[in-house]
Amino acid sequence: MKIGFVGLGNMGAPMARNLLKAGHDLVVHDVVRTNVDAVAAAGARPAATLRDLVAHAEFVLTMLPSSPHVRTVYLGEDGVLAAVRPGVVLVDSSTIDPHTAREVASRAAAQGNPMADAPVSGGTNGAAAGTLTFMVGAAEALYERIRPVLATMGKTIVRCGDSGTGQVAKICNNLVLAISMIGVAEAMSLGDALGIDPKVLASIVNTSSGRCWSSDTYNPFPGVMDNVPAARGYCGGFGADLMLKDLGLATDAAKQSRQPVVLGAAAEQLYRLFSAQGHGGLDFSAIIQLYRKDGAS
Ligand code: NAD
C-alpha cells in the first residue's frame, strides 16, 4: 500500500521502518531534515512538502508531538486536508486531546476522508519491536480497514469506540500511571527513611494490596530492579516532560467536561515542578527524586 508518514521522531522513525519491512511503499515527511534522511536510508521516499506527500498516498499516518502540531499538519494552509484526495484514509497516532482529535476527524470526514485516532503505548522499545498497543477511535468499518496496517507496527489493536475514544483511553491510562508512580515513589521513600530495606518493601508491596505496574514492573527506587530506568540513572524510557504533557491533556479535558481530577491535578503540579528543576528529560519514574532527602539518583 502507498503510505504517507509524517513525524519521524523517537516513535515515528521505528514505526515507519516496520511499515517498510512489511513491504509498504512509503513516502515520508518531517520538519527536521536529518529525521527524514534516516528513514529514507531504509528505503522510504522523502517528500519536501505535505502536498507532495499526500499526492502519492492512499493512506496517511501521523506521529507528532501534540495537539498544535496535529492542527498545523492537518488544518494548516498547506496542510493535509488542503491537498488530499477524497477517499484517502487518515490515521493520527500522536497523543493529543480528544477534542482536537474529534474536530480534525470531523473536518476530514466532511471532505470525504475517513479519519481515526490511534494513539499508542509501548514506548520506543515497542515501536522498534513492532509490539505497540494501538487504542483506536473510529467507526467499526474504518477500524477494520486500518487494522492490517496498524498490525505491522503493533501487537495489540483495540477499538475503543468512535472518534476520539482512542485518545480518551490513552490519557486516562496515563493519568492512572502518573498517580500510581507518584504513590509508589512516596511509599518507597518513606519506607527507606524509616529504615526498611527497599527490596524487602517492594517484595511485600508486590505480593500485597499495594501491587501495581509502577511497583512490580517499573519500580522507581534505585537498586530494587534491574532493567528499569531507575537502574541506569533514569535515562531512556518515557520522559517526565511527555508525562507532564499527557497530564495537561487529562486536566484540560477534565475542565471541559467539568469532571474533577484531584490527584491528577496534584500529579501535574509535581511533574511541572520536576520539569522546572531541569529534569524533564529523565524518565518519569525519576519523580522519586522529589521525595529523597539526599536527592539520590
Ligand atoms: P518526537 O518529538 O521524538 O517526534 C515528533 C516528530 O514530529 C519530530 O521528528 C518532529 O520534527 C516532527 N514534527 C513536529 N512538527 C511537525 C510538522 N509540523 N510537520 C512535520 N513533522 C513535524 O516525539 P515522539 O517521542 O516520537 O512522540 C510522538 C507522539 O507519541 C507524542 O504525542 C507522544 O506523546 C506519543 N508517545 C510517545 C512515547 C514515547 O515513549 N516516546 C510513547 C507513547 C506515545
Boltz pocket constraint, residues with backbone or C-beta under 6 A from the ligand:
constraints:
  - pocket:
      binder: B
      contacts: [[A, 6], [A, 7], [A, 8], [A, 9], [A, 10], [A, 11], [A, 12], [A, 29], [A, 30], [A, 31], [A, 32], [A, 35], [A, 63], [A, 64], [A, 65], [A, 66], [A, 69], [A, 72], [A, 73], [A, 93], [A, 94], [A, 95], [A, 96], [A, 120], [A, 121], [A, 122], [A, 123], [A, 124], [A, 237], [A, 238], [A, 239], [A, 242]]
      max_distance: 6.0
